[in-house]
Amino acid sequence: MTGSRDSWDWLKDGVEALAFGNPIYNLMLGGRTLSALPVVPQDLWPGDPERGTALLDGVFQFAGQTLTLEASPMTDAFWQPEGASDAWYAGLHSFHWLRDLRALGGDEARRAARSLVYGWSCCHAVWHGDAWSPFLAGTRIANWVGLHDFYCASADESFRACIFDSLARQTRHLRQVVPGDLQGTKLLTAIKGLVFGGLLLPNSRLCFTEARRLLERELPRQILPDGGHVSRNPSAHLMVLRDLIDIRAALRAAKVELPTALTQAIDRMAPVLRFLRHGDGGLALFNGGREEEAPLIDTVLTQADSRARPVRVLPETRFERLHGGRALVIFDAGAPPPTGADRRAHAGTLSFEFSIGKERLVVNCGAHPEIGNPWHQALAGTAAHSTVMIGDQDSSEIAASGGLSRRPAQIVCERRETGDEITATASHNGYASTFGLIHRRHLNLDLHGNALSGEDVLDPVAGTAAPPLHPFAVRFHLHPLVQARVEEGIDGPTVLMLLPNGTIWRFSAEGALVELGESIYYGSDAPPRPCFQITASGETGVGATSVTWAFTREQPSG
């Protein structure tokens, strides 16, 4: 695997190898297991038959990296290929891709699934470092159990005995190490593994009891009162909601009483997931989130079966949703996530995304799945977001190992709706300590959806002397499918934008120099795509500096 690891990681690996990589611990993981699953929770998550076809050819694509595996699944070379990133490695050992083989269907896909599951169980019969990490073990256990009927139900007894023994060993190990130092989304996934693995153990009550205790402790920490996830990451929100739905399904199948906190969390989270979607069905890109796959989001919302009302505001998660006509703005008007929930957080305070129907117009640049990769650092920075940057400083300081150090301490937001417009005004002090400036942003959406106007103000901190001149840039990243060009006019340059559906929008600004430049978009697992960015740049002056701007739909001529 490739990726950055510090001295603490190596020390931790050494301690774990001593504790778990010895024959005595391996004997402790042995014991009775069931010869057949009493129940199998139904797995309703979609797969992709095209990816399934690629898997049959040995082509594995995860986290934007594609590797062709030619070694036998019975060898370590298959499971630890050279050049694999940490995120790719996690994708391989999670076995999420079994759904792609199931979606492809047919005996060849079923045989391939069996060969791969069996190969893993033979190569990892004892504790095996990263492959047995609590997060990956929890993910894999749930996938092997949930997809049992696809690859295992019709297999011979020797295959089933081998797989059930491996699952039992992984579950016993998971019970030993959870929660440990796990937190956030990975802890909830490990809890899910305990629940699914418990279906295989004669003393399943111990797993269910421990999982319930951890859930009741963890859910209030991670799920805010308005239903948002504490990370403020839409992709993490989706992942957690999906895991909670899986846990609910497994407990129902085992006829175990559902924790009230679990059902309430699912009910609250589903409307927030809808809140964070654009018209194309994908998610907004904030704090390390990506678009994700619309069919999966649809399925998660259906399976959530939430009866909660749609939400218009998120008072704790602090995103604003402005909707007028076919136009939609999703505005990050809240503080960065707290320490411990900020590992994938971005310095995108007061950034927004703007879509019209199913077409995205203004976006943030997305995220790289692997912390420590240079792309991660670049995409997490303020310059990769549709907001204001002063000098070359991010509004929050991003640590190379993930997480934030310096961050805005004061964020204020106010929303108002009138008969013909929706406005949101917010401010943050992320630039106060360095530049003595407060960033205030005012967004105004026409309820007919034909115009979005805004003003960005850089205001000296009250009671301080006027700061010296500093360069600033107001950035608006455009989706890769948007074509754009600069037009010179009497009042200065404007930018004309053509959306895929043929509609035309124009950007104009006052108080700054408007330019059109290059940017990059990393909104999915596909390789990054080139796109445009509009910048309105200048220098701060004495007193407040103001830039007004507008996106206006061009009416068809004639």
C-alpha positions in Angstrom: 0.0 0.0 0.0 1.0 3.6 -0.5 0.1 6.5 1.9 1.5 8.6 4.7 2.1 7.0 8.1 3.6 8.7 11.1 5.7 7.2 13.9 2.6 6.7 16.0 1.1 4.5 13.3 4.2 2.3 13.2 4.3 2.0 17.0 0.6 1.1 17.1 1.1 -1.6 14.3 3.9 -3.1 16.4 1.9 -3.3 19.5 -1.0 -4.9 17.7 1.3 -7.4 16.0 2.5 -8.5 19.4 -1.0 -8.7 20.9 -2.9 -10.3 18.0 -0.3 -11.9 15.8 0.7 -14.8 18.0 -0.5 -18.4 18.2 -2.2 -18.0 21.6 -4.5 -15.2 20.4 -5.3 -17.3 17.3 -6.4 -20.1 19.5 -8.6 -17.7 21.5 -10.5 -16.8 18.4 -11.5 -20.4 17.8 -14.7 -21.9 19.1 -18.1 -23.1 18.1 -20.1 -21.5 15.3 -23.4 -22.2 13.7 -23.6 -24.5 10.7 -26.2 -22.4 9.1 -27.4 -18.8 9.5 -30.7 -18.8 11.4 -31.7 -15.6 9.5 -30.1 -13.5 6.7 -30.9 -9.8 6.8 -32.1 -8.8 3.3 -29.5 -6.7 1.4 -31.2 -4.2 -0.8 -28.3 -2.0 -1.8 -27.7 -1.8 -5.6 -24.7 -3.0 -7.5 -23.3 -2.1 -10.9 -23.3 -4.9 -13.6 -20.6 -3.0 -15.6 -18.3 -3.0 -12.6 -19.2 -6.7 -12.1 -18.1 -7.4 -15.7 -14.8 -5.7 -15.1 -14.3 -7.7 -11.9 -14.6 -10.9 -13.9 -11.6 -9.6 -16.0 -9.6 -8.9 -12.8 -10.1 -5.1 -13.1 -10.7 -3.6 -9.6 -11.5 0.1 -9.4 -11.8 1.8 -6.0 -11.2 5.4 -4.8 -10.2 6.6 -8.3 -7.5 4.0 -8.8 -7.8 1.0 -11.2 -5.6 -2.1 -10.8 -5.7 -5.3 -12.8 -5.1 -8.3 -10.6 -3.6 -11.3 -12.3 -2.4 -13.3 -9.3 -4.5 -16.1 -7.8 -6.9 -15.0 -5.0 -5.2 -17.8 -3.0 -2.0 -15.7 -2.8 -1.0 -12.7 -0.8 0.1 -11.0 -4.0 -3.6 -10.7 -4.9 -4.7 -9.1 -1.7 -1.6 -6.8 -1.3 -0.8 -5.7 -4.8 2.1 -3.3 -5.4 1.1 0.4 -5.9 -2.3 0.1 -4.2 -3.3 3.2 -2.3 -4.7 2.8 1.3 -8.1 3.8 0.0 -7.9 1.2 -2.8 -6.8 -1.5 -0.4 -9.8 -0.7 1.9 -12.1 -1.0 -1.1 -10.8 -4.4 -2.0 -10.9 -5.8 1.5 -14.4 -4.4 2.3 -16.1 -6.7 -0.2 -18.6 -4.0 -1.1 -18.1 -5.0 -4.7 -19.8 -8.4 -4.2 -23.0 -6.4 -5.0 -21.6 -5.7 -8.5 -21.1 -9.4 -9.1 -24.6 -10.0 -7.8 -26.0 -7.3 -10.1 -24.2 -8.9 -13.0 -25.8 -12.3 -12.1 -25.1 -15.7 -13.6 -23.1 -18.7 -12.5 -19.8 -17.2 -13.6 -20.3 -14.2 -11.3 -21.3 -16.5 -8.4 -18.3 -18.7 -8.9 -16.0 -15.6 -9.0 -17.6 -14.4 -5.7 -17.0 -17.7 -4.0 -13.4 -17.9 -5.3 -12.6 -14.4 -3.9 -14.3 -14.9 -0.6 -12.6 -18.3 -0.1 -9.3 -16.9 -1.2 -9.5 -14.1 1.4 -10.5 -16.5 4.2 -7.5 -18.8 3.4 -4.9 -16.0 3.1 -6.2 -14.3 6.3 -7.0 -17.3 8.4 -5.3 -15.6 11.4 -5.1 -11.9 12.4 -3.5 -9.9 9.5 -2.7 -6.3 10.3 -4.7 -3.7 8.2 -7.0 -6.3 6.7 -8.3 -7.1 10.2 -8.7 -3.5 11.3 -12.0 -2.9 13.1 -13.5 -0.8 10.4 -12.7 -3.2 7.6 -13.6 -6.2 9.6 -17.0 -4.7 10.5 -17.6 -3.8 6.9 -16.6 -7.2 5.5 -18.5 -9.2 8.1 -21.7 -7.3 7.3 -21.2 -7.8 3.5 -20.4 -11.5 3.8 -23.4 -12.1 5.9 -25.8 -9.8 4.0 -24.9 -11.3 0.6 -24.8 -14.8 1.9 -27.7 -16.0 -0.3 -25.8 -14.8 -3.5 -22.5 -16.5 -3.0 -22.9 -19.0 -0.2 -26.4 -20.4 0.1 -25.9 -23.0 -2.6 -22.3 -23.8 -1.9 -21.0 -27.2 -0.6 -20.7 -27.8 3.1 -16.9 -27.5 3.2 -17.0 -24.0 1.7 -19.8 -22.9 4.1 -17.9 -24.3 7.1 -14.7 -22.4 6.1 -16.5 -19.1 5.5 -18.6 -19.4 8.7 -15.4 -20.2 10.7 -13.7 -17.1 9.3 -16.7 -14.9 10.0 -16.8 -16.2 13.6 -13.1 -15.5 14.1 -13.4 -12.0 12.7 -16.4 -11.3 14.9 -14.7 -12.5 18.1 -11.7 -10.3 17.3 -14.0 -7.4 16.6 -15.7 -7.9 20.0 -12.2 -7.7 21.6 -11.1 -4.5 20.0 -14.2 -2.3 19.7 -14.4 0.5 20.5 -10.7 1.0 21.2 -9.6 4.3 19.6 -12.3 4.1 16.9 -14.6 7.1 16.6 -17.1 8.6 14.1 -18.4 6.8 11.1 -15.8 3.9 11.4 -17.0 3.1 14.9 -20.6 2.8 13.7 -19.5 0.5 10.9 -17.6 -1.7 13.4 -20.8 -1.8 15.6 -22.7 -3.0 12.5 -20.1 -5.8 12.1 -20.8 -6.9 15.7 -24.5 -7.1 15.0 -24.1 -9.1 11.7 -21.4 -11.3 13.1 -23.5 -12.1 16.2 -25.9 -14.0 13.9 -23.2 -16.6 13.5 -22.3 -17.1 17.1 -24.1 -19.4 19.6 -23.7 -16.7 22.3 -25.0 -14.0 20.0 -26.7 -12.2 22.9 -23.3 -10.9 24.0 -22.7 -9.3 20.6 -26.1 -7.7 20.5 -25.9 -6.4 24.0 -22.5 -4.8 23.4 -23.6 -3.4 20.1 -26.7 -1.9 21.7 -24.6 -0.3 24.5 -22.2 1.3 22.1 -25.0 2.5 19.8 -26.9 4.2 22.7 -23.6 5.9 23.7 -22.5 6.9 20.3 -25.7 8.1 18.5 -26.2 11.2 20.6 -22.5 12.1 20.0 -22.7 11.8 16.2 -26.3 12.7 15.3 -27.2 16.3 16.0 -30.7 17.2 17.2 -31.7 18.4 13.7 -30.7 15.0 12.2 -27.4 16.1 10.6 -24.2 14.2 11.2 -21.6 15.9 13.3 -19.0 15.8 10.6 -21.1 18.0 8.3 -20.0 15.7 5.5 -22.9 14.7 3.2 -21.2 11.5 2.2 -20.5 10.5 5.8 -24.2 11.3 6.5 -25.2 8.9 3.8 -22.8 6.2 5.0 -24.0 6.4 8.6 -27.7 6.3 7.7 -27.1 3.3 5.5 -25.2 1.5 8.4 -28.0 2.3 10.8 -30.6 0.9 8.4 -28.5 -2.3 8.1 -28.2 -2.5 11.9 -32.0 -2.1 12.2 -32.6 -4.8 9.6 -30.3 -7.3 11.3 -31.8 -6.7 14.7 -35.3 -7.1 13.3 -34.2 -10.4 11.6 -32.8 -11.7 14.9 -36.0 -10.6 16.6 -34.1 -8.3 19.0 -35.8 -5.2 20.4 -34.7 -2.1 18.6 -33.1 0.7 20.6 -35.2 3.8 20.6 -32.2 5.9 19.8 -31.6 3.9 16.6 -35.1 4.3 15.2 -35.2 8.0 16.1 -31.8 8.6 14.5 -32.9 7.1 11.2 -36.1 9.1 11.2 -34.2 12.4 11.8 -31.4 11.7 9.3 -33.5 10.8 6.2 -35.0 14.3 5.7 -31.5 15.8 6.1 -30.2 13.5 3.3 -32.9 14.9 1.0 -32.0 18.4 2.1 -28.3 17.9 1.0 -29.2 16.6 -2.6 -29.1 18.6 -5.8 -31.7 18.1 -8.6 -29.5 15.5 -10.3 -30.0 13.2 -7.3 -26.4 13.5 -6.1 -25.1 15.2 -2.9 -23.5 18.6 -2.4 -19.8 18.7 -2.0 -18.8 19.9 1.5 -16.3 18.8 4.1 -14.9 15.8 2.2 -18.2 14.7 0.7 -18.8 13.6 -2.9 -21.8 13.4 -5.2 -22.3 9.6 -4.5 -24.6 7.5 -6.7 -28.2 8.7 -7.1 -29.7 5.1 -7.2 -28.0 4.3 -3.9 -29.3 7.5 -2.3 -32.8 6.7 -3.6 -32.6 3.2 -2.1 -31.3 4.5 1.3 -34.2 7.0 1.5 -36.7 4.3 0.6 -35.3 1.8 3.2 -35.2 4.5 5.9 -39.0 4.6 5.7 -38.9 7.9 7.6 -42.2 9.6 8.5 -40.5 12.8 9.5 -41.4 15.9 7.7 -39.1 17.5 5.1 -36.8 20.0 6.7 -36.3 23.6 5.5 -33.6 24.6 7.9 -30.9 22.8 9.9 -30.3 24.9 13.0 -27.5 22.7 14.4 -25.9 21.4 11.2 -26.1 24.9 9.8 -26.5 24.5 6.1 -29.0 26.7 4.4 -31.1 25.6 1.4 -32.5 28.4 -0.8 -35.0 27.1 -3.4 -36.7 29.2 -6.0 -38.3 27.9 -9.2 -35.9 25.3 -10.6 -32.9 27.0 -8.9 -31.3 25.6 -5.7 -28.5 27.0 -3.5 -26.9 24.9 -0.7 -24.9 27.2 1.6 -22.4 26.2 4.2 -23.3 28.7 6.9 -22.0 26.8 9.9 -18.8 26.3 11.9 -16.4 23.5 10.9 -17.0 20.2 12.6 -15.5 19.9 16.1 -12.2 18.2 16.9 -12.6 14.5 16.6 -15.2 14.8 13.8 -13.1 16.9 11.5 -10.7 14.4 10.0 -12.0 14.9 6.5 -13.2 18.5 7.1 -12.5 21.2 4.5 -11.7 24.9 4.9 -14.9 25.9 2.9 -16.7 28.1 5.4 -19.4 30.2 3.6 -19.0 28.3 0.3 -22.1 27.5 -1.7 -23.3 25.3 -4.6 -25.8 26.4 -7.1 -27.9 24.2 -9.4 -30.7 24.6 -11.9 -33.0 21.6 -12.2 -30.7 18.6 -12.9 -27.8 20.8 -13.9 -25.0 21.9 -11.5 -23.6 25.4 -12.2 -21.5 26.5 -9.3 -19.8 23.8 -7.3 -17.0 23.1 -4.8 -14.1 21.0 -6.2 -14.8 17.8 -4.3 -12.4 15.6 -2.3 -9.7 13.0 -2.5 -10.5 9.8 -0.6 -7.0 9.4 0.8 -5.8 11.7 3.6 -2.1 12.4 3.1 -2.3 12.4 -0.7 -1.3 15.9 -2.1 -4.7 16.0 -3.8 -6.4 15.8 -0.4 -4.6 18.8 0.9 -5.3 20.9 -2.2 -9.0 20.0 -2.4 -9.5 20.6 1.3 -8.2 24.2 0.9 -10.3 27.3 0.7 -9.2 27.9 -2.9 -11.0 24.7 -3.9 -14.3 26.1 -2.7 -16.7 28.7 -4.0 -16.0 31.3 -1.4 -13.5 34.1 -0.4 -9.8 33.6 0.2 -7.5 36.3 1.5 -3.9 36.1 0.4 -2.8 32.4 0.3 -4.3 31.5 3.7 -7.2 29.1 4.2 -10.1 30.1 6.4 -9.2 27.0 8.6 -5.8 25.5 8.9 -5.7 21.9 7.5 -3.4 19.4 9.1 -1.4 17.1 6.7 -2.7 14.1 8.7 -6.3 15.3 8.4 -8.4 17.5 10.7 -8.3 21.2 11.4 -6.2 23.3 13.8 -6.9 27.0 13.5 -10.6 27.5 12.5 -13.3 30.2 12.7 -14.5 30.7 16.2 -17.5 32.8 15.5 -20.1 32.1 12.7 -23.3 34.0 12.5 -26.2 33.3 10.0 -29.6 34.9 9.5 -32.2 33.8 7.0 -35.2 35.8 5.7 -37.9 35.0 3.2 -40.1 37.6 1.5 -42.7 37.4 -1.2 -40.3 37.3 -4.1 -36.9 36.3 -2.7 -34.9 34.3 -0.1 -31.9 35.7 1.6 -29.2 34.3 3.8 -26.5 36.4 5.4 -23.6 34.8 7.3 -20.1 35.8 8.6 -17.0 34.1 10.0 -13.9 35.3 11.7 -11.4 32.8 10.3 -9.2 35.6 8.9 -9.4 37.8 12.0 -6.2 36.7 13.8 -4.0 37.1 10.7 -5.6 39.9 8.6 -7.9 41.6 11.1 -10.9 41.0 8.8 -14.3 39.5 9.1 -15.8 37.8 6.0 -19.5 38.5 5.5 -21.5 36.9 2.7 -25.0 37.8 1.6 -26.9 35.6 -0.8 -30.2 36.5 -2.5 -32.2 34.0 -4.6 -35.1 35.2 -6.8 -38.1 32.9 -6.0 -38.6 32.5 -9.8 -35.1 30.9 -10.0 -33.9 33.4 -12.6 -31.2 35.2 -10.6 -28.8 34.6 -7.7 -27.1 37.8 -6.4 -24.6 38.2 -3.6 -22.3 40.4 -1.8 -19.0 39.6 -0.1 -17.7 42.1 2.4 -14.3 42.0 4.1 -14.8 44.2 7.2 -12.1 45.2 9.7 -12.6 43.7 13.2 -14.4 46.2 15.4 -12.1 48.4 17.4 -9.0 47.7 15.4 -7.0 49.9 13.1 -7.5 49.6 9.3 -5.5 46.6 8.1 -2.9 46.9 5.4 -3.7 46.0 1.8 -4.2 42.3 1.2 -5.0 40.5 -2.0 -8.3 38.6 -2.1 -10.2 36.3 -4.5 -13.9 35.4 -4.6 -14.0 32.1 -6.4 -16.9 30.4 -8.2 -16.0 27.0 -9.5 -18.1 25.8 -12.4 -19.2 22.2 -13.0 -17.2 20.4 -15.8 -20.3 20.2 -18.1 -20.7 24.0 -18.0 -19.1 25.8 -21.0 -17.9 29.4 -20.3 -16.3 32.3 -22.0 -15.5 35.9 -21.1 -17.3 38.8 -22.9 -16.0 42.4 -22.7 -18.6 45.1 -22.1 -18.9 48.8 -21.3 -19.0 48.0 -17.6 -16.2 45.5 -17.7 -15.9 41.8 -18.4 -18.7 39.3 -17.8 -18.8 35.5 -18.1 -21.3 33.8 -20.3 -22.1 30.2 -19.3 -23.9 27.5 -21.3 -25.5 24.6 -19.4 -25.9 21.2 -21.0 -29.7 21.7 -21.3 -29.1 24.8 -23.4 -29.9 27.5 -20.9 -27.5 30.5 -20.7 -26.5 32.3 -17.6 -24.3 35.4 -17.2 -22.0 36.4 -14.3 -21.2 40.0 -13.5 -19.5 41.7 -10.6 -18.6 45.1 -9.2 -15.7 46.0 -6.9 -13.2 43.4 -8.3 -11.5 42.2 -11.5 -13.4 39.4 -13.2 -11.4 36.6 -14.8 -12.1 33.1 -16.1 -9.5 30.4 -15.3 -8.9 26.7 -15.0 -10.0 24.5 -12.1 -10.4 20.8 -11.3 -13.4 18.8 -10.3 -13.1 15.6 -8.1 -16.8 15.0 -7.3 -16.7 11.2 -7.7 -14.4 8.2 -8.0 -13.8 9.0 -11.6 -10.5 10.7 -12.4 -10.5 14.4 -11.8 -12.0 16.5 -14.6 -10.9 19.9 -15.8 -13.4 22.7 -15.4 -13.6 26.5 -15.2 -13.5 28.9 -12.3 -14.6 32.5 -12.2 -12.5 34.7 -9.9 -13.4 38.2 -8.8 -10.1 39.5 -7.3 -8.7 42.7 -5.8 -7.1 44.2 -2.7 -8.6 45.2 0.5 -8.8 48.9 1.1 -9.2 51.2 4.1 -12.4 50.2 5.9 -14.7 47.6 4.5 -14.1 46.1 1.1 -17.2 45.0 -0.9 -17.7 42.9 -4.0 -21.2 42.5 -5.4 -21.9 39.9 -8.0 -24.8 38.1 -9.7 -25.7 35.0 -11.8 -28.5 35.9 -14.1 -30.4 33.7 -16.5 -30.3 35.1 -20.1 -33.8 35.2 -21.6 -34.1 33.6 -25.1 -34.1 36.3 -27.8 -37.3 36.8 -29.8 
